[in-house]
Amino acid sequence: MTLRNVLTAGLLLGVAACGGGKAAAPAPAAAGGGTLTILSNQDFSHLDPARNWTMPQMDFGIRLLYRTLTTFKAGSHEIVPDLATDLGTASEGGKVWTFTLKEGVKYEDGTPVVSKDIKYNVERSFAPELPGGPNYAQLYLADADGYKGPLKGRHLDSIETPDDRTIVFRLKRPVAEFSSTVTLPTFAPVPAAKETVAQYDNRPFSSGPYKIERYDRGKEMVLVRNPHWSAATDPVRKAAPDRIVVKQGLRQGVIDDRLIESRGEDATSIAYTDVSAASLAKILPRPDVKSRLVNAMSGCTDMIGFNTSKPPFDDVKTRQAVHFALDKQALQTAAGGPAMTSIATSYLPPALSGGTPQDVFRLPPGGDVEKAKALLGGRTLNVRMTISTGDKALGEAVQASLKRAGVEVVLTPVDPSVYYDTVGDTAKTPDLFTYGWCPDYPSGATFLPLLFDGRTIVEKGNSGNVWQFKDEAVEKRIDEIQSMSDPKAAEAAWIDLDRQVMQSSPAVPYAWDRKPILVGKGVSGAVGHPVWSGQLDFAVLGVKQQ
């Protein structure tokens, strides 16, 4: 999975699993040198590769700070070797995967990347002290039940490192797409000697083309070159700029205005987050500015989630009532209109349902208030909804549409940097909240199991199944589909399961978005990546030489 990052201006951030949309053409080679500035309205939630599981942050971490066993080509779904020499070798019917590391890959201090460092980071992903990251290792690795990470000295026998360049993963079941799984930051190296637990978020030890020179949380991060990174081992990352400066805590409208004018330093700047819906009116009529708007398909599904663990949304009819009452057309308007987003009618985005969107309930875009009232049986509800700061228009559209059916909504805004930690704490999960999900790679296996398998729920750092949805029939069907060896049969089965879960409505899918990112006129190589929710591919960005 991948979370979509929490966006502002009514556009949700994407969590995890990434994909969907038409693959963009490979970006042109980026020019070398100079300083690239990234203007952002938020801090990073997590850059620790064991905890990094939101789309734009995975893009940032994987492309700039650390490498993974395999990765994606620029602007493409195609997987290529990264730290590994190839895409891995499967044996024992797909239950054992072996990777050999390239020679000459070094950390920022010149020491070599070795297989035990990758093993250690995968083990870290089990640690309750480091919540919130991808949980594929927990789902796939053999003999890992009850494992709590390496911080107290215990290690997994199902990951073997017979020498510095070989790593072997023993899985509980065959996983035909494990070459794709190891693109995730879980499979980046972290030396045990560099462990700082929660503080590792502030200073990941670089195996990528850049290292952190300075990080003032919420204000500014400065990246400089890792002098020991070698382009000879890394054909994907162009590492064009000499420095990358991330300026945080800016208002989105200010970011948009600065990039529209594109003067001075802003000419070599990009936005980290989506342009606000209000700014589109300033951008689209100006061809010179519109040409700098990268607007790739996100491949993600935006949802309104319910806390299904307690009243009133532990009741399926109440959830369906809200589902039917929601005016998705109003939410689309809040997100910038049809040019920026399509109305979602199922959880799986069209790219994961054979290219054709499913329409499970066949509701009108404005909802069906009378059906909603009938499901509520004359009851009125008072509920609280958590939104990201900046999503005011989205929240107000939800308020207005649900009020029609007798559901009063109180909005609680929280900062984007802590949004997912808030929603992912099962003791604090609000009644209603916004959430987005992107496939980590183009497979239903990276979407529905992560969102709706009750066995994946954890107390803190809960990702994916944040609605705390539990259904034994759904879990049984997930197991059956995951055991299928025919990818086409599995794809059809995921589509059927999508329809099944929609009947229970643990969340309401309402939008399939594009990701509109504005760049300065002095930026080169700007292309949205179809895996990381359409975010700019940081691997190929550069600064034009004057």
C-alpha positions as CSV (number, residue, x, y, z in Angstrom):
1,M,0.0,0.0,0.0
2,T,1.0,3.4,0.2
3,L,-0.6,6.2,1.9
4,R,-1.3,9.3,-0.1
5,N,0.1,12.2,1.8
6,V,-2.4,14.5,3.4
7,L,-2.9,17.3,1.0
8,T,-4.2,20.8,1.4
9,A,-6.9,22.6,-0.5
10,G,-9.2,19.6,-0.6
11,L,-6.7,17.3,-2.3
12,L,-5.8,14.3,-0.1
13,L,-2.3,13.0,0.2
14,G,-1.8,9.5,-0.9
15,V,-0.7,6.5,1.5
16,A,0.8,3.7,0.0
17,A,0.3,1.7,-2.4
18,C,1.1,3.5,-5.5
19,G,0.3,3.0,-9.1
20,G,-2.4,3.5,-11.6
21,G,-2.6,6.0,-14.4
22,K,-0.9,6.0,-17.7
23,A,2.9,5.8,-17.4
24,A,4.6,9.1,-18.2
25,A,7.3,9.2,-20.9
26,P,10.8,9.0,-19.5
27,A,12.0,12.4,-18.3
28,P,14.7,14.2,-20.4
29,A,18.2,14.1,-18.8
30,A,18.4,16.7,-16.1
31,A,21.0,19.5,-16.3
32,G,23.9,19.3,-13.8
33,G,24.7,21.6,-10.9
34,G,22.9,24.4,-9.1
35,T,20.5,24.4,-6.2
36,L,17.0,23.0,-6.5
37,T,14.5,24.4,-3.9
38,I,11.4,22.5,-2.8
39,L,8.6,24.7,-1.4
40,S,6.4,22.8,1.0
41,N,3.5,23.5,3.4
42,Q,4.5,20.7,5.7
43,D,7.3,18.8,7.4
44,F,8.0,15.2,6.6
45,S,6.1,12.7,8.8
46,H,8.8,10.0,8.5
47,L,12.1,9.7,6.5
48,D,13.3,6.6,8.4
49,P,13.0,3.9,5.7
50,A,11.4,1.5,8.2
51,R,8.6,4.1,8.8
52,N,8.3,5.9,5.4
53,W,5.0,4.9,3.8
54,T,3.3,7.9,2.3
55,M,3.7,8.5,-1.4
56,P,5.6,11.8,-1.8
57,Q,7.8,10.9,1.2
58,M,8.7,7.5,-0.3
59,D,9.6,9.2,-3.6
60,F,11.8,11.7,-1.7
61,G,13.5,9.1,0.5
62,I,14.1,6.4,-2.1
63,R,15.2,8.7,-4.9
64,L,17.5,11.0,-2.8
65,L,18.6,9.4,0.5
66,Y,18.6,5.7,0.2
67,R,18.5,2.9,-2.3
68,T,16.4,-0.3,-2.3
69,L,17.0,-3.8,-3.7
70,T,15.0,-2.9,-6.8
71,T,13.4,0.3,-7.9
72,F,11.3,1.9,-10.7
73,K,12.6,3.5,-13.9
74,A,12.0,7.3,-14.2
75,G,8.3,7.9,-15.1
76,S,7.5,4.2,-15.5
77,H,6.1,1.2,-13.7
78,E,9.0,-0.9,-15.0
79,I,11.1,-2.4,-12.2
80,V,14.9,-2.5,-12.5
81,P,17.7,-3.6,-10.2
82,D,19.0,-1.0,-7.7
83,L,21.2,-2.3,-4.9
84,A,20.8,-5.8,-6.4
85,T,22.4,-7.0,-9.5
86,D,19.1,-8.3,-10.9
87,L,15.4,-8.7,-10.0
88,G,16.1,-11.6,-7.7
89,T,16.0,-15.4,-8.1
90,A,13.0,-17.4,-6.9
91,S,13.2,-21.0,-5.7
92,E,11.1,-23.5,-3.8
93,G,8.0,-22.5,-5.9
94,G,8.4,-18.7,-5.1
95,K,8.8,-19.2,-1.3
96,V,12.5,-18.3,-1.3
97,W,14.0,-15.3,-2.9
98,T,17.8,-14.6,-3.3
99,F,19.4,-11.3,-4.2
100,T,23.0,-10.5,-4.9
101,L,24.2,-6.9,-4.1
102,K,26.2,-4.8,-6.6
103,E,29.9,-4.2,-5.8
104,G,31.0,-0.6,-5.0
105,V,27.8,0.8,-3.4
106,K,28.8,2.9,-0.4
107,Y,27.3,5.0,2.4
108,E,28.0,8.7,2.9
109,D,31.1,7.9,5.0
110,G,32.6,5.6,2.3
111,T,31.8,2.3,4.1
112,P,30.3,-0.4,1.9
113,V,26.6,-1.4,1.9
114,V,26.4,-5.0,3.0
115,S,23.5,-7.5,3.1
116,K,23.2,-7.6,6.9
117,D,22.3,-3.8,6.8
118,I,19.2,-4.6,4.6
119,K,18.3,-7.5,6.9
120,Y,18.6,-5.1,9.9
121,N,16.2,-2.6,8.4
122,V,13.7,-5.2,7.4
123,E,13.8,-6.4,11.0
124,R,13.4,-2.8,12.2
125,S,10.0,-2.7,10.4
126,F,8.7,-5.1,13.1
127,A,9.7,-2.9,16.0
128,P,6.8,-1.4,18.0
129,E,9.1,1.5,18.8
130,L,9.1,2.4,15.0
131,P,5.5,2.2,13.9
132,G,3.8,3.3,10.7
133,G,5.9,1.8,7.9
134,P,5.2,-0.8,5.2
135,N,4.1,-4.1,6.7
136,Y,4.8,-6.5,3.8
137,A,7.7,-8.1,5.8
138,Q,5.2,-9.0,8.5
139,L,2.7,-10.4,5.9
140,Y,5.2,-12.4,3.9
141,L,8.2,-13.6,6.0
142,A,8.2,-17.1,7.4
143,D,8.5,-17.7,11.2
144,A,7.9,-14.0,12.1
145,D,4.9,-14.3,14.3
146,G,5.4,-12.5,17.5
147,Y,8.7,-10.9,16.4
148,K,9.3,-7.5,17.8
149,G,12.3,-6.2,16.0
150,P,16.1,-6.2,16.5
151,L,16.4,-3.4,19.1
152,K,16.8,-6.0,21.9
153,G,19.2,-8.1,20.0
154,R,16.8,-10.7,18.5
155,H,17.0,-11.4,14.7
156,L,14.9,-13.2,12.1
157,D,16.0,-16.7,10.9
158,S,13.9,-16.2,7.8
159,I,16.4,-13.6,6.4
160,E,19.8,-15.1,5.7
161,T,23.0,-13.2,4.9
162,P,25.6,-15.9,4.1
163,D,28.0,-13.2,2.9
164,D,28.2,-9.5,2.5
165,R,26.7,-9.5,-1.0
166,T,23.9,-12.1,-0.6
167,I,20.6,-11.9,1.1
168,V,17.9,-14.6,1.2
169,F,14.3,-14.2,2.2
170,R,12.2,-17.2,3.2
171,L,8.5,-16.6,2.9
172,K,5.5,-18.2,4.5
173,R,3.8,-18.6,1.0
174,P,4.8,-18.1,-2.6
175,V,5.0,-14.4,-3.6
176,A,5.4,-14.2,-7.4
177,E,5.8,-10.4,-7.3
178,F,8.4,-10.2,-4.6
179,S,10.7,-8.3,-7.0
180,S,8.2,-5.5,-6.8
181,T,7.8,-5.8,-3.0
182,V,11.5,-5.0,-2.5
183,T,11.2,-1.6,-4.2
184,L,9.8,-0.4,-0.8
185,P,11.9,1.6,1.7
186,T,11.7,-1.4,4.1
187,F,14.3,-3.0,1.8
188,A,16.8,-0.1,2.1
189,P,20.0,-0.6,4.2
190,V,20.4,0.7,7.7
191,P,23.6,-0.2,9.6
192,A,22.9,-1.4,13.2
193,A,25.8,0.9,14.4
194,K,23.8,3.9,13.1
195,E,20.6,3.0,15.0
196,T,19.0,6.0,16.8
197,V,15.4,4.6,17.0
198,A,12.9,7.4,16.8
199,Q,15.6,10.0,16.0
200,Y,16.6,8.1,12.8
201,D,13.7,10.1,11.2
202,N,15.8,13.2,11.6
203,R,19.0,11.9,10.0
204,P,18.8,8.7,7.9
205,F,22.3,7.5,7.0
206,S,22.6,8.0,3.2
207,S,23.2,5.2,0.7
208,G,21.7,7.4,-2.0
209,P,23.1,10.4,-4.0
210,Y,22.5,13.0,-1.3
211,K,23.0,13.3,2.5
212,I,21.4,15.6,5.0
213,E,23.6,18.5,5.9
214,R,21.0,20.3,8.1
215,Y,17.4,19.6,9.2
216,D,15.5,22.1,11.2
217,R,12.2,20.3,11.7
218,G,9.2,22.2,10.2
219,K,11.4,24.9,8.7
220,E,14.2,23.7,6.4
221,M,16.2,20.7,5.2
222,V,19.4,21.0,3.2
223,L,20.8,18.1,1.2
224,V,24.3,18.0,-0.3
225,R,26.0,15.4,-2.4
226,N,27.0,12.0,-1.0
227,P,30.6,12.0,-2.3
228,H,30.7,8.2,-2.2
229,W,27.6,7.7,-4.4
230,S,28.6,6.3,-7.8
231,A,26.5,6.8,-10.9
232,A,28.2,3.7,-12.3
233,T,26.2,1.6,-9.9
234,D,23.0,3.7,-10.3
235,P,21.5,4.2,-13.8
236,V,18.2,5.5,-12.4
237,R,19.1,8.5,-10.3
238,K,20.6,11.4,-12.2
239,A,21.6,13.4,-9.0
240,A,21.8,16.6,-11.1
241,P,21.6,19.5,-8.5
242,D,24.6,20.1,-6.3
243,R,22.2,21.0,-3.4
244,I,18.6,20.5,-2.6
245,V,16.9,22.9,-0.1
246,V,13.5,22.0,1.3
247,K,11.7,25.1,2.7
248,Q,8.8,24.0,5.0
249,G,5.8,25.6,6.7
250,L,4.8,27.9,3.8
251,R,1.1,28.5,3.0
252,Q,0.1,26.7,-0.2
253,G,-1.3,29.9,-1.8
254,V,2.0,31.6,-1.2
255,I,3.9,28.7,-2.8
256,D,1.5,28.8,-5.8
257,D,2.0,32.6,-6.3
258,R,5.7,32.4,-6.0
259,L,5.9,29.6,-8.7
260,I,3.4,31.3,-11.0
261,E,5.7,34.4,-11.1
262,S,8.9,32.2,-11.1
263,R,11.4,35.0,-10.3
264,G,14.9,34.7,-8.8
265,E,15.3,31.6,-6.6
266,D,11.7,30.6,-7.3
267,A,12.6,30.0,-11.0
268,T,14.6,27.0,-9.8
269,S,12.0,25.8,-7.3
270,I,9.2,23.2,-7.3
271,A,6.2,22.7,-5.1
272,Y,6.2,19.6,-2.9
273,T,2.4,19.6,-2.6
274,D,-0.5,20.0,-5.0
275,V,-1.5,23.5,-6.1
276,S,-4.6,24.8,-4.4
277,A,-7.9,24.7,-6.2
278,A,-8.1,28.4,-5.9
279,S,-4.8,28.9,-7.8
280,L,-6.0,27.0,-10.8
281,A,-7.8,30.0,-12.1
282,K,-4.5,31.9,-12.1
283,I,-2.6,29.1,-13.8
284,L,-4.8,27.6,-16.5
285,P,-5.5,30.8,-18.5
286,R,-1.7,31.5,-18.8
287,P,-0.1,29.2,-21.4
288,D,3.4,30.0,-20.1
289,V,2.4,29.0,-16.5
290,K,0.1,26.1,-17.5
291,S,3.1,24.6,-19.4
292,R,4.9,24.3,-16.1
293,L,2.0,22.4,-14.4
294,V,2.8,18.7,-14.2
295,N,-0.6,17.0,-13.8
296,A,0.0,13.2,-13.8
297,M,-2.6,10.7,-12.8
298,S,-2.2,9.8,-9.2
299,G,-3.5,6.2,-9.4
300,C,-4.8,6.6,-5.9
301,T,-8.3,6.5,-4.3
302,D,-9.4,9.2,-1.9
303,M,-11.8,8.1,0.8
304,I,-13.9,9.2,3.7
305,G,-13.2,6.7,6.4
306,F,-15.3,5.5,9.4
307,N,-14.1,4.3,12.8
308,T,-15.9,1.0,12.6
309,S,-14.8,-0.1,16.1
310,K,-17.4,1.9,18.0
311,P,-20.8,3.6,17.6
312,P,-22.3,5.0,15.4
313,F,-20.2,3.5,12.6
314,D,-19.9,0.0,13.9
315,D,-23.3,-0.4,12.2
316,V,-23.2,-1.2,8.5
317,K,-26.5,0.6,7.8
318,T,-25.3,3.8,9.4
319,R,-22.1,3.6,7.2
320,Q,-24.2,3.0,4.1
321,A,-26.4,5.9,5.0
322,V,-23.4,8.3,5.1
323,H,-22.1,6.7,1.9
324,F,-25.4,7.4,0.1
325,A,-25.8,10.9,1.5
326,L,-22.3,12.0,0.5
327,D,-22.3,14.6,-2.3
328,K,-19.3,13.4,-4.3
329,Q,-19.8,16.1,-6.9
330,A,-19.4,18.8,-4.2
331,L,-16.2,17.1,-3.1
332,Q,-15.0,17.1,-6.7
333,T,-15.6,20.8,-6.9
334,A,-13.7,21.4,-3.7
335,A,-10.8,19.5,-5.2
336,G,-10.7,21.7,-8.3
337,G,-13.4,20.3,-10.6
338,P,-13.4,17.5,-13.2
339,A,-10.1,18.6,-14.7
340,M,-8.4,17.6,-11.5
341,T,-10.3,14.6,-10.3
342,S,-12.8,12.0,-11.2
343,I,-15.6,10.7,-9.0
344,A,-14.7,7.4,-7.5
345,T,-17.3,4.6,-7.4
346,S,-15.2,1.8,-6.0
347,Y,-12.0,1.3,-3.9
348,L,-9.9,-0.1,-6.7
349,P,-8.8,2.6,-9.1
350,P,-9.5,1.9,-12.8
351,A,-5.9,0.9,-13.4
352,L,-6.5,-2.1,-11.0
353,S,-9.9,-3.1,-12.3
354,G,-9.0,-3.8,-15.9
355,G,-9.0,-0.1,-17.0
356,T,-12.7,0.3,-16.4
357,P,-14.0,1.9,-13.2
358,Q,-16.5,-0.2,-11.2
359,D,-19.7,1.5,-10.2
360,V,-21.0,-0.7,-7.3
361,F,-24.0,1.3,-5.9
362,R,-24.8,3.3,-9.1
363,L,-25.6,6.4,-7.1
364,P,-26.0,9.8,-8.7
365,P,-22.9,12.0,-8.2
366,G,-24.8,14.2,-5.7
367,G,-25.8,11.2,-3.6
368,D,-29.2,9.8,-2.7
369,V,-30.5,11.6,0.4
370,E,-33.8,9.8,0.6
371,K,-32.1,6.4,0.7
372,A,-29.7,7.7,3.3
373,K,-32.6,8.9,5.5
374,A,-34.4,5.5,5.1
375,L,-31.2,3.7,6.3
376,L,-31.0,6.0,9.3
377,G,-34.6,5.2,10.2
378,G,-35.3,8.8,11.4
379,R,-32.2,9.0,13.5
380,T,-30.0,12.1,13.6
381,L,-26.2,11.8,14.2
382,N,-23.6,14.1,15.7
383,V,-20.1,13.1,14.7
384,R,-16.5,14.5,14.6
385,M,-14.4,14.5,11.5
386,T,-10.6,14.9,11.5
387,I,-9.1,16.6,8.4
388,S,-5.7,17.9,7.4
389,T,-5.2,21.7,7.8
390,G,-5.9,23.2,4.4
391,D,-8.6,20.7,3.6
392,K,-11.3,23.2,4.8
393,A,-13.2,23.2,1.6
394,L,-13.3,19.4,1.5
395,G,-14.5,19.2,5.1
396,E,-17.2,21.8,4.5
397,A,-18.4,19.9,1.5
398,V,-18.8,16.8,3.6
399,Q,-20.5,18.8,6.3
400,A,-23.1,20.3,3.9
401,S,-23.9,17.1,2.1
402,L,-24.3,15.0,5.2
403,K,-26.4,17.6,7.0
404,R,-29.1,17.0,4.3
405,A,-29.6,13.5,5.8
406,G,-29.5,14.6,9.4
407,V,-25.9,14.0,10.1
408,E,-24.1,17.0,11.9
409,V,-20.3,17.0,11.4
410,V,-17.9,18.9,13.6
411,L,-14.5,19.4,11.9
412,T,-11.2,19.0,13.7
413,P,-8.1,20.1,11.6
414,V,-4.7,18.7,12.4
415,D,-1.2,19.5,11.0
416,P,-0.3,17.3,7.9
417,S,3.0,16.2,9.6
418,V,1.0,14.3,12.4
419,Y,-2.2,13.5,10.4
420,Y,-1.4,9.8,9.8
421,D,-0.1,9.3,13.3
422,T,-3.3,10.7,14.6
423,V,-5.6,8.6,12.4
424,G,-3.4,5.5,12.9
425,D,-3.7,5.5,16.7
426,T,-6.5,3.1,17.4
427,A,-7.3,4.8,20.7
428,K,-7.7,8.2,19.0
429,T,-9.3,7.3,15.6
430,P,-12.0,9.8,15.0
431,D,-15.6,9.1,13.8
432,L,-14.8,10.3,10.3
433,F,-11.6,11.2,8.6
434,T,-10.1,11.6,5.1
435,Y,-7.7,9.0,3.8
436,G,-6.1,8.0,0.5
437,W,-4.5,4.9,-0.7
438,C,-2.2,4.2,-3.7
439,P,-1.0,0.7,-4.8
440,D,2.7,0.3,-4.0
441,Y,3.0,-1.4,-7.3
442,P,0.3,-2.3,-9.9
443,S,-1.5,-5.2,-8.2
444,G,-4.7,-5.6,-6.2
445,A,-2.5,-7.4,-3.7
446,T,-1.1,-4.0,-2.6
447,F,-4.5,-2.5,-2.2
448,L,-7.4,-4.5,-0.7
449,P,-5.5,-6.7,1.7
450,L,-3.7,-3.7,3.3
451,L,-7.0,-1.7,3.6
452,F,-9.5,-4.4,4.7
453,D,-7.7,-7.3,6.4
454,G,-8.5,-7.1,10.1
455,R,-5.4,-9.1,10.9
456,T,-3.2,-6.2,9.9
457,I,-4.5,-3.8,12.5
458,V,-2.0,-2.5,15.1
459,E,-2.5,-0.3,18.1
460,K,-0.3,2.6,17.1
461,G,1.1,3.4,13.6
462,N,-1.9,1.7,12.1
463,S,-1.7,2.1,8.3
464,G,-4.1,0.8,5.7
465,N,-6.9,-0.6,7.8
466,V,-7.3,2.6,9.8
467,W,-11.1,2.0,9.9
468,Q,-10.4,-1.1,12.1
469,F,-12.6,-3.2,9.8
470,K,-12.9,-6.9,10.6
471,D,-14.7,-9.4,8.5
472,E,-13.8,-13.1,8.6
473,A,-15.3,-13.8,5.1
474,V,-13.2,-11.0,3.6
475,E,-10.1,-12.3,5.3
476,K,-10.8,-15.8,4.1
477,R,-11.2,-14.6,0.5
478,I,-8.0,-12.5,0.8
479,D,-6.1,-15.7,1.7
480,E,-7.6,-17.6,-1.2
481,I,-6.7,-14.9,-3.7
482,Q,-3.2,-14.6,-2.4
483,S,-2.7,-18.3,-3.0
484,M,-3.6,-18.0,-6.7
485,S,-0.7,-18.6,-9.1
486,D,-2.6,-17.2,-12.1
487,P,-2.3,-13.4,-12.1
488,K,-5.3,-12.9,-14.3
489,A,-7.5,-15.0,-12.1
490,A,-6.2,-13.1,-9.1
491,E,-7.0,-9.8,-10.8
492,A,-10.6,-10.8,-11.5
493,A,-10.9,-12.0,-7.9
494,W,-9.7,-8.7,-6.4
495,I,-12.3,-6.9,-8.5
496,D,-15.0,-9.2,-7.1
497,L,-13.7,-8.7,-3.6
498,D,-13.9,-4.9,-4.1
499,R,-17.6,-5.2,-4.8
500,Q,-18.0,-7.4,-1.7
501,V,-16.3,-4.9,0.7
502,M,-18.1,-2.0,-0.8
503,Q,-21.4,-3.5,0.5
504,S,-20.0,-3.1,4.1
505,S,-18.8,0.4,3.4
506,P,-15.9,0.7,5.9
507,A,-15.0,3.8,3.9
508,V,-16.5,5.8,1.1
509,P,-14.3,6.2,-2.1
510,Y,-15.0,9.6,-3.6
511,A,-12.2,10.6,-5.9
512,W,-9.5,9.4,-8.3
513,D,-7.2,12.3,-8.6
514,R,-4.5,13.8,-10.7
515,K,-1.6,15.4,-8.9
516,P,-1.1,19.0,-10.0
517,I,2.5,20.2,-9.2
518,L,3.8,23.5,-10.3
519,V,7.5,24.0,-11.1
520,G,9.7,27.1,-11.8
521,K,10.8,28.0,-15.3
522,G,14.4,27.1,-14.5
523,V,13.6,23.4,-13.5
524,S,14.4,20.5,-15.9
525,G,13.3,16.9,-15.9
526,A,9.9,17.5,-14.2
527,V,7.8,14.4,-14.7
528,G,5.2,12.9,-12.5
529,H,5.9,9.3,-11.5
530,P,2.9,6.9,-11.9
531,V,4.0,4.8,-8.9
532,W,4.4,7.6,-6.3
533,S,0.9,9.0,-6.8
534,G,2.0,11.3,-9.7
535,Q,4.6,13.1,-7.5
536,L,7.6,14.6,-9.3
537,D,10.3,12.0,-9.8
538,F,13.1,13.4,-7.6
539,A,15.6,11.1,-9.4
540,V,15.6,13.1,-12.6
541,L,14.9,16.7,-11.5
542,G,17.5,19.3,-12.3
543,V,18.2,23.0,-12.7
544,K,18.7,24.6,-16.1
545,Q,22.0,26.3,-16.6
546,Q,21.7,29.9,-17.6
